[in-house]
Amino acid sequence: MLRETVLNRTIELVAEQYIFEDKARELVARMHANTPEYAAVKTDHQFAALMTRDMFAVTKDVHLTLSVRIKGDYERELPPVAMSSFLDRGIAVIKLTRFPSIHAANGEAAVRDIDKAFLMAERARAIIMDVRKNPGGDGTTVAMATSYLLPPEPFLLAVYRYRVGMAPRQSWTWEKLPHEVNGAYRPLADKPVCVLVSKDTFSAAEEFAYTLQQMKRATIIGEKTRGGAHPSKRHILDGTYVLSLPFAETISPITKSNWEGVGIIPDIACLRKDAVKTAIALLSPGITPSKGTTLLPGRGMKKGKRK
């Protein structure tokens, strides 16, 4: 009975909220048709895997999944959202571990972590942003982090497009950052920037890298990313399952498109383990990548008025 309830609730949520209505109708029909197959499996993981298989077969959306909830997953201690450190040659590394919503329970702490990490790097000659292990999150902190690397005037970063008939929402750089009590202070706005990415970089972390790449504000280094451009909400179903359900798509105001299904293509492609030393070589005149660095085939600012 539990799985039948989960199936019915999943069908209901997909029909009501999935970003593309035509795909939602097609997926609902497929899930109804495959109900006997779902009922025949023995374990929760098999059930979730079958439903996720059908979700991807219809939508090709890597954000749309059903998984089994891991016990204790929400109680485990997480590292700080942002951390900074210094390397030789005046290069600072700012590691962003995730992008929480500023409206979440830990939103204020996330804002403090980000502000502290960027300010600690204010004397750096160049910046390495590390999102290689960042699984994503929310666009509010993406906009915040991006704002430190740009001048204080407004920049349109992204447009979130919802279902037909719903008004889109724009994401802009922050007009005032937490530390700016006596006016604008963005010491990193003119510093060279590299962003390190990997196969584990996903969702909002991809948005961060893609935005800076398309604005020509940063050089992207590392591996091609997973390719998820659809903001999603997690629904807990009967305490056992988690439905990740995309409700919007992210559109770049520069490309009029996104990285969905494609991923971020690095400007300089290399294995993730070599990304730091590759960035150091790029940011340090006269330095070349050290022996053993594996380089892979690579890919060789829009201002506005807030609305």
N, C-alpha and C positions, 0 to 999 in steps of 0.2 A: 504493500500500500504506500510506503514511503516513496518509492521510485515513481509510482504513478502520480503521486502528488507533485513531485519535483518535475516530472515531465509536463504535466498540465500547467504548472506555474511558469516553467521555462517558455512554453508555447505562448502563454499569455503575455509575458514580458517582451518576447521577441516581436510579437505582432503589434504591440503598443509602442515600443520604444526604439527598436533597431533603426539606425540612421537611414537605411535605404528600404523604403516600403515595398518595392517590387521584390527585392531579395528576401525580405521578411515573409512575404506571402509564399514564396517558393519554398523557403526553409520550413515554414509551418506545415505545408503540405507534405514535405518529405518526412518530417518527424512523425506526423500522423500515420503515414504509410509504413514507417519502420517501427511502430510501437511493438509489434510482436517480437522483433529482434531485440529490442531493448529489454523486454520482459524475460527473455530467455537467458540473459547473462547471470552469472553467479555473484560477482563482487561489485562493490560500489565503484571501484576504479575502472572495471570493464564497462560499466554503464556510462560513466562520465566520458570514457574514451570513445565509445560508439557515438554518443551525441556530439562530441567535439568533432569527430570525423565528418559527420553530416553537416555540421555548421561550416566547416572549412570547405567542404566539397561544393557547397552552394555559394558561399560569400567570398572565399579566399581571404577572409579577414582574420589576421593572427590575434587580434584582440578578443574575438568572440570565442569563448571557451567555457566548458563546464569542468570543474575539478572537484576533487574530494578535499574538504577542509582539513588542514593539518592541525592536530591538537597542539595548543600552546603557541601557534604561529603568531597570534596577536598579542601575546604576553611577553615574547622574547625581547630582550634589550637590544636596541638598535644603536649603531654608532652615530656620532653627530652628523647632521645633514651636510655640513661643509667643514673642511679642515685645510689649513694652509701650512706650507713648509718652504724652506729656501734651499736651492741647490747652489752650486758654484756659478760664477759668472753673472751673479745678480738675477738669476731666474727663480721665480716663485712658482710653486705648484699648488693649485687650489683643487682639491678633490671634492666633488659633489657626489654624495652617495645615493641620493634620491631627491625627488622634488615634491614635498608634501604641500597640500593646500594651506594657504595662510588662514583659511577659515576652519581648519580641523582643530581638534583638541590640542595638538602639539604645534599649532601654527605659529604662535608667538615665539616659541623656542626655536623653530626653524628659521624665522626671520632674524633672530639674534645670532644664530650660528652663521648664516650667510653673511650678514653684515660684518661680523667679527673676522671671518676668513678673508674677505676681500680687503678690509682695512689693514689687516696684518701684512698684506702684500703690497701696500701703497708705495714702498720705496724700491720695488723691484724694477729692473730694467726691461724685463719681458715676462710674460705670463704663460704658464701651461695649465689649461683646464683639463682635468682628468674625469671623464664620465664613462670609463671603460666597463665598470661594474654597476653602472646606474640603471636600474630597471624602469625608471620613469616616475610618473606621479601626476602632478597637476600643473597647469599652465600659469598659475599665479606666481609661483616661485621661479618658473622659467623666465617670466617677464622681469622679475626682480633681479635675478642673477645677470641677465643680459644687460640690464640698465647700468651696471657698474662699468661695462666695457664700451659704453657709448657716451657721447656728450649729453648734457642735461636737457637738450631740446627734445620734443616728442618724436618718437619713431613708432610707426605701426609695425608690429612684429608678426601678427597672425590674425586670421579671421576664422572663427569657429562656426561652421555651417551645420544647421540642424535639419530636421525633416522639412519637407516641402510645406510652406505655409507658416513656418516659424522664423522669426527674425534672427539673423546671424549676430554674433557677438564679436567685437574687436578686442584684441590684446595689444596694449601699448606699453612702452617703457614707463617706468615709474617717474612721476613728476617730482617726487621727493623721497629720498631714501632715508632709512631710520637715523643715520648719523648726521644728516644734513639739517641741523638745528639753526645754523647761522648762514644758510644759503647753500647753493650747489657746490659740491666737492666730489669730483670724480677723477681721482689721480690716475686711474688705469685706462682712461678713455683713449689715450694716444699711445699706449704701450703695445708692442707686437704680441699677438696671441696665437697659440696653437691649442686645438682641442683634440684630445685623445679619445678614440672610440674603438669599440670591438664588437664582436658578435653578440655580446651580452648587453650592449647599449640599446635601450628600447624606449619607445613611446615618447614621453615628455623629454627624456634625455636626448632622443633623436631630434626633437623639435628645437632644443637648445643648439645643437650642432648645426642643423640644417639652416636655421635662421642666421647664425653668424657666418656660415659659408655663403649663403646667397647675398648677404649684405657685404660680402668681401671684407669682413672684419676679422676673420680668423682663418688659419690654415688647418684643415682637418687631417689628422694623421692616425693610421691604424687599419682596422679591418672593416669591411662593409657591415653595416648594422642590420638588424632584423627586419625593419620595414613596417612599423606600426604607427599610423598617423591618425587613429581614431580615438579621441577621448572616451573613456569607458567608466562605467560604474560597477562596483562589485555588489552583487546581491547574494545574501546568505539564505539558502533554501533549506528549511527544516533542520537547520543546525549542522547539516552533514556536508552539503555541497556549496560551492561558490560559483555563481554565474557571472562571468565578466562580459558585460553588455555594452558595446559601443553606441553612443547616442549622438555623436557629432563627427565631423571630419575637419581636420586642420588644413587651412589653405594659406599658402604663402602669398602676401600681397605683391611679391616680386615675380614669382614664377607662375602664379595663378594655379598652382598645383601643389603636390606634396610628395612624400617619400613612401606612401603606402605600397606595400608589396615589392618595393624596389630597394629600400634601405638608403642610408647615407653612403655615397661613394666617396671615399677619402681622396683628398688632393694628393696626399702621399700615402700609398698603401704599404703596410708592413705588418708583421706579426705583432700581436698586442704586447708581447714581452720586449719588443724592440722599440716601442712607441716613444718612450721617454728619451732614450738616447738619440733617436731620430729627430725629435723636437729640439733637443739641446743643440744638435748639429745645425739645424736650420736657424735657430735663434742666436747662434754664436758664430760671427764671421771668422772664417779661416779654419773652422772645425768641420770635418767630414764624418759621416757615419762610421763607427768603429767596425773593425773586422768581425764578421759573424752576424751582422745585421742583415736580415732578410727583407729586401724591398720587393714589393709586389707591384703589378701593373696598376697605376692610379688613373685619375681623370685629368692628368696632365697639369648706398644707404638711402633707404627710402625715408625721407622726412615727411611730416604731414601735420595736420591739425586734429587734435583730439575730438572725438565725437561722443 
